[in-house]
Amino acid sequence: MNILGLPSIPMAIAYKERIEIRGEIVLPRSQFERVNRERALA
């Protein structure tokens, strides 16, 4: 899943200046390992 799949994150905001967004995510180790395998195959 990427940021576009998170319904709690707005896809647009009413702010026109430059902005930097930072965040973090917590996921089970099994999902972390799956993501790494998929990235290695890409």
PDB file of N, CA, C and O in Angstrom:
ATOM      1  N   MET A   1       0.854  -1.173   0.000  1.00  0.00           N
ATOM      2  CA  MET A   1       0.000   0.000   0.000  1.00  0.00           C
ATOM      3  C   MET A   1       0.896   1.231   0.000  1.00  0.00           C
ATOM      4  O   MET A   1       1.937   1.254   0.657  1.00  0.00           O
ATOM      5  N   ASN A   2       0.489   2.235  -0.730  1.00  0.00           N
ATOM      6  CA  ASN A   2       1.217   3.491  -0.687  1.00  0.00           C
ATOM      7  C   ASN A   2       0.303   4.592  -0.173  1.00  0.00           C
ATOM      8  O   ASN A   2      -0.836   4.326   0.211  1.00  0.00           O
ATOM      9  N   ILE A   3       0.779   5.792  -0.164  1.00  0.00           N
ATOM     10  CA  ILE A   3       0.039   6.913   0.416  1.00  0.00           C
ATOM     11  C   ILE A   3      -1.331   7.100  -0.238  1.00  0.00           C
ATOM     12  O   ILE A   3      -2.271   7.546   0.421  1.00  0.00           O
ATOM     13  N   LEU A   4      -1.455   6.769  -1.515  1.00  0.00           N
ATOM     14  CA  LEU A   4      -2.740   6.934  -2.201  1.00  0.00           C
ATOM     15  C   LEU A   4      -3.801   5.977  -1.676  1.00  0.00           C
ATOM     16  O   LEU A   4      -4.994   6.203  -1.878  1.00  0.00           O
ATOM     17  N   GLY A   5      -3.384   4.925  -1.013  1.00  0.00           N
ATOM     18  CA  GLY A   5      -4.334   3.956  -0.486  1.00  0.00           C
ATOM     19  C   GLY A   5      -4.788   4.224   0.939  1.00  0.00           C
ATOM     20  O   GLY A   5      -5.544   3.434   1.506  1.00  0.00           O
ATOM     21  N   LEU A   6      -4.341   5.320   1.520  1.00  0.00           N
ATOM     22  CA  LEU A   6      -4.725   5.641   2.894  1.00  0.00           C
ATOM     23  C   LEU A   6      -5.852   6.660   2.893  1.00  0.00           C
ATOM     24  O   LEU A   6      -5.612   7.833   2.606  1.00  0.00           O
ATOM     25  N   PRO A   7      -7.071   6.247   3.205  1.00  0.00           N
ATOM     26  CA  PRO A   7      -8.221   7.155   3.115  1.00  0.00           C
ATOM     27  C   PRO A   7      -8.161   8.332   4.080  1.00  0.00           C
ATOM     28  O   PRO A   7      -8.836   9.337   3.854  1.00  0.00           O
ATOM     29  N   SER A   8      -7.377   8.236   5.142  1.00  0.00           N
ATOM     30  CA  SER A   8      -7.303   9.345   6.101  1.00  0.00           C
ATOM     31  C   SER A   8      -6.363  10.461   5.646  1.00  0.00           C
ATOM     32  O   SER A   8      -6.299  11.509   6.289  1.00  0.00           O
ATOM     33  N   ILE A   9      -5.638  10.256   4.555  1.00  0.00           N
ATOM     34  CA  ILE A   9      -4.721  11.266   4.024  1.00  0.00           C
ATOM     35  C   ILE A   9      -5.402  11.981   2.863  1.00  0.00           C
ATOM     36  O   ILE A   9      -5.747  11.342   1.869  1.00  0.00           O
ATOM     37  N   PRO A  10      -5.604  13.301   2.967  1.00  0.00           N
ATOM     38  CA  PRO A  10      -6.248  14.027   1.865  1.00  0.00           C
ATOM     39  C   PRO A  10      -5.349  14.064   0.631  1.00  0.00           C
ATOM     40  O   PRO A  10      -4.128  14.151   0.754  1.00  0.00           O
ATOM     41  N   MET A  11      -5.942  13.998  -0.539  1.00  0.00           N
ATOM     42  CA  MET A  11      -5.188  14.048  -1.786  1.00  0.00           C
ATOM     43  C   MET A  11      -4.973  15.483  -2.266  1.00  0.00           C
ATOM     44  O   MET A  11      -4.198  15.713  -3.194  1.00  0.00           O
ATOM     45  N   ALA A  12      -5.642  16.434  -1.653  1.00  0.00           N
ATOM     46  CA  ALA A  12      -5.477  17.847  -2.007  1.00  0.00           C
ATOM     47  C   ALA A  12      -5.744  18.693  -0.769  1.00  0.00           C
ATOM     48  O   ALA A  12      -6.554  18.331   0.084  1.00  0.00           O
ATOM     49  N   ILE A  13      -5.052  19.824  -0.684  1.00  0.00           N
ATOM     50  CA  ILE A  13      -5.287  20.775   0.401  1.00  0.00           C
ATOM     51  C   ILE A  13      -5.340  22.179  -0.191  1.00  0.00           C
ATOM     52  O   ILE A  13      -4.821  22.417  -1.281  1.00  0.00           O
ATOM     53  N   ALA A  14      -5.955  23.087   0.514  1.00  0.00           N
ATOM     54  CA  ALA A  14      -6.094  24.471   0.040  1.00  0.00           C
ATOM     55  C   ALA A  14      -4.883  25.289   0.485  1.00  0.00           C
ATOM     56  O   ALA A  14      -5.018  26.245   1.247  1.00  0.00           O
ATOM     57  N   TYR A  15      -3.712  24.909   0.009  1.00  0.00           N
ATOM     58  CA  TYR A  15      -2.473  25.606   0.342  1.00  0.00           C
ATOM     59  C   TYR A  15      -1.622  25.632  -0.911  1.00  0.00           C
ATOM     60  O   TYR A  15      -1.272  24.577  -1.442  1.00  0.00           O
ATOM     61  N   LYS A  16      -1.285  26.807  -1.390  1.00  0.00           N
ATOM     62  CA  LYS A  16      -0.616  26.921  -2.689  1.00  0.00           C
ATOM     63  C   LYS A  16       0.890  27.151  -2.604  1.00  0.00           C
ATOM     64  O   LYS A  16       1.569  27.110  -3.630  1.00  0.00           O
ATOM     65  N   GLU A  17       1.424  27.388  -1.423  1.00  0.00           N
ATOM     66  CA  GLU A  17       2.862  27.607  -1.283  1.00  0.00           C
ATOM     67  C   GLU A  17       3.595  26.264  -1.235  1.00  0.00           C
ATOM     68  O   GLU A  17       2.979  25.199  -1.194  1.00  0.00           O
ATOM     69  N   ARG A  18       4.911  26.345  -1.241  1.00  0.00           N
ATOM     70  CA  ARG A  18       5.710  25.126  -1.125  1.00  0.00           C
ATOM     71  C   ARG A  18       5.501  24.520   0.265  1.00  0.00           C
ATOM     72  O   ARG A  18       5.431  25.237   1.263  1.00  0.00           O
ATOM     73  N   ILE A  19       5.403  23.197   0.311  1.00  0.00           N
ATOM     74  CA  ILE A  19       5.153  22.512   1.580  1.00  0.00           C
ATOM     75  C   ILE A  19       5.911  21.186   1.577  1.00  0.00           C
ATOM     76  O   ILE A  19       6.082  20.559   0.532  1.00  0.00           O
ATOM     77  N   GLU A  20       6.353  20.778   2.734  1.00  0.00           N
ATOM     78  CA  GLU A  20       7.012  19.488   2.885  1.00  0.00           C
ATOM     79  C   GLU A  20       6.207  18.662   3.877  1.00  0.00           C
ATOM     80  O   GLU A  20       5.917  19.112   4.985  1.00  0.00           O
ATOM     81  N   ILE A  21       5.853  17.463   3.472  1.00  0.00           N
ATOM     82  CA  ILE A  21       5.064  16.564   4.306  1.00  0.00           C
ATOM     83  C   ILE A  21       5.960  15.402   4.731  1.00  0.00           C
ATOM     84  O   ILE A  21       6.639  14.798   3.900  1.00  0.00           O
ATOM     85  N   ARG A  22       5.958  15.101   6.000  1.00  0.00           N
ATOM     86  CA  ARG A  22       6.731  13.969   6.516  1.00  0.00           C
ATOM     87  C   ARG A  22       5.817  13.073   7.340  1.00  0.00           C
ATOM     88  O   ARG A  22       4.810  13.528   7.883  1.00  0.00           O
ATOM     89  N   GLY A  23       6.167  11.830   7.425  1.00  0.00           N
ATOM     90  CA  GLY A  23       5.375  10.920   8.234  1.00  0.00           C
ATOM     91  C   GLY A  23       6.092   9.599   8.412  1.00  0.00           C
ATOM     92  O   GLY A  23       7.204   9.396   7.924  1.00  0.00           O
ATOM     93  N   GLU A  24       5.443   8.731   9.105  1.00  0.00           N
ATOM     94  CA  GLU A  24       5.984   7.397   9.306  1.00  0.00           C
ATOM     95  C   GLU A  24       4.833   6.410   9.329  1.00  0.00           C
ATOM     96  O   GLU A  24       3.670   6.783   9.481  1.00  0.00           O
ATOM     97  N   ILE A  25       5.178   5.164   9.177  1.00  0.00           N
ATOM     98  CA  ILE A  25       4.168   4.121   9.160  1.00  0.00           C
ATOM     99  C   ILE A  25       4.673   2.937   9.986  1.00  0.00           C
ATOM    100  O   ILE A  25       5.873   2.670  10.039  1.00  0.00           O
ATOM    101  N   VAL A  26       3.768   2.257  10.607  1.00  0.00           N
ATOM    102  CA  VAL A  26       4.093   1.047  11.363  1.00  0.00           C
ATOM    103  C   VAL A  26       3.387  -0.107  10.669  1.00  0.00           C
ATOM    104  O   VAL A  26       2.183  -0.043  10.421  1.00  0.00           O
ATOM    105  N   LEU A  27       4.133  -1.161  10.355  1.00  0.00           N
ATOM    106  CA  LEU A  27       3.520  -2.316   9.729  1.00  0.00           C
ATOM    107  C   LEU A  27       4.165  -3.580  10.271  1.00  0.00           C
ATOM    108  O   LEU A  27       5.302  -3.555  10.741  1.00  0.00           O
ATOM    109  N   PRO A  28       3.439  -4.676  10.203  1.00  0.00           N
ATOM    110  CA  PRO A  28       3.987  -5.943  10.689  1.00  0.00           C
ATOM    111  C   PRO A  28       5.244  -6.336   9.904  1.00  0.00           C
ATOM    112  O   PRO A  28       5.383  -6.000   8.728  1.00  0.00           O
ATOM    113  N   ARG A  29       6.144  -7.043  10.563  1.00  0.00           N
ATOM    114  CA  ARG A  29       7.389  -7.460   9.914  1.00  0.00           C
ATOM    115  C   ARG A  29       7.115  -8.255   8.637  1.00  0.00           C
ATOM    116  O   ARG A  29       7.853  -8.126   7.661  1.00  0.00           O
ATOM    117  N   SER A  30       6.071  -9.069   8.635  1.00  0.00           N
ATOM    118  CA  SER A  30       5.757  -9.868   7.442  1.00  0.00           C
ATOM    119  C   SER A  30       5.452  -8.970   6.246  1.00  0.00           C
ATOM    120  O   SER A  30       5.872  -9.272   5.129  1.00  0.00           O
ATOM    121  N   GLN A  31       4.737  -7.886   6.460  1.00  0.00           N
ATOM    122  CA  GLN A  31       4.458  -6.957   5.364  1.00  0.00           C
ATOM    123  C   GLN A  31       5.721  -6.225   4.935  1.00  0.00           C
ATOM    124  O   GLN A  31       5.935  -6.005   3.743  1.00  0.00           O
ATOM    125  N   PHE A  32       6.561  -5.847   5.896  1.00  0.00           N
ATOM    126  CA  PHE A  32       7.830  -5.197   5.587  1.00  0.00           C
ATOM    127  C   PHE A  32       8.687  -6.096   4.698  1.00  0.00           C
ATOM    128  O   PHE A  32       9.257  -5.636   3.709  1.00  0.00           O
ATOM    129  N   GLU A  33       8.774  -7.365   5.050  1.00  0.00           N
ATOM    130  CA  GLU A  33       9.556  -8.310   4.257  1.00  0.00           C
ATOM    131  C   GLU A  33       8.950  -8.506   2.871  1.00  0.00           C
ATOM    132  O   GLU A  33       9.681  -8.627   1.889  1.00  0.00           O
ATOM    133  N   ARG A  34       7.624  -8.537   2.783  1.00  0.00           N
ATOM    134  CA  ARG A  34       6.966  -8.665   1.476  1.00  0.00           C
ATOM    135  C   ARG A  34       7.289  -7.465   0.593  1.00  0.00           C
ATOM    136  O   ARG A  34       7.597  -7.626  -0.588  1.00  0.00           O
ATOM    137  N   VAL A  35       7.220  -6.266   1.160  1.00  0.00           N
ATOM    138  CA  VAL A  35       7.535  -5.050   0.401  1.00  0.00           C
ATOM    139  C   VAL A  35       8.974  -5.112  -0.109  1.00  0.00           C
ATOM    140  O   VAL A  35       9.236  -4.775  -1.264  1.00  0.00           O
ATOM    141  N   ASN A  36       9.899  -5.537   0.734  1.00  0.00           N
ATOM    142  CA  ASN A  36      11.297  -5.642   0.313  1.00  0.00           C
ATOM    143  C   ASN A  36      11.475  -6.660  -0.807  1.00  0.00           C
ATOM    144  O   ASN A  36      12.237  -6.417  -1.743  1.00  0.00           O
ATOM    145  N   ARG A  37      10.785  -7.796  -0.728  1.00  0.00           N
ATOM    146  CA  ARG A  37      10.870  -8.797  -1.805  1.00  0.00           C
ATOM    147  C   ARG A  37      10.343  -8.222  -3.113  1.00  0.00           C
ATOM    148  O   ARG A  37      10.959  -8.395  -4.165  1.00  0.00           O
ATOM    149  N   GLU A  38       9.202  -7.536  -3.049  1.00  0.00           N
ATOM    150  CA  GLU A  38       8.613  -6.956  -4.256  1.00  0.00           C
ATOM    151  C   GLU A  38       9.531  -5.900  -4.867  1.00  0.00           C
ATOM    152  O   GLU A  38       9.657  -5.820  -6.089  1.00  0.00           O
ATOM    153  N   ARG A  39      10.166  -5.099  -4.032  1.00  0.00           N
ATOM    154  CA  ARG A  39      11.088  -4.077  -4.535  1.00  0.00           C
ATOM    155  C   ARG A  39      12.302  -4.718  -5.188  1.00  0.00           C
ATOM    156  O   ARG A  39      12.800  -4.215  -6.195  1.00  0.00           O
ATOM    157  N   ALA A  40      12.782  -5.819  -4.631  1.00  0.00           N
ATOM    158  CA  ALA A  40      13.945  -6.501  -5.193  1.00  0.00           C
ATOM    159  C   ALA A  40      13.633  -7.086  -6.568  1.00  0.00           C
ATOM    160  O   ALA A  40      14.511  -7.162  -7.427  1.00  0.00           O
ATOM    161  N   LEU A  41      12.388  -7.499  -6.774  1.00  0.00           N
ATOM    162  CA  LEU A  41      11.989  -8.084  -8.059  1.00  0.00           C
ATOM    163  C   LEU A  41      11.685  -7.032  -9.123  1.00  0.00           C
ATOM    164  O   LEU A  41      11.676  -7.340 -10.315  1.00  0.00           O
ATOM    165  N   ALA A  42      11.440  -5.809  -8.705  1.00  0.00           N
ATOM    166  CA  ALA A  42      11.059  -4.737  -9.652  1.00  0.00           C
ATOM    167  C   ALA A  42      12.247  -4.257 -10.455  1.00  0.00           C
ATOM    168  O   ALA A  42      12.107  -3.366 -11.292  1.00  0.00           O
TER     169      ALA A  42
END
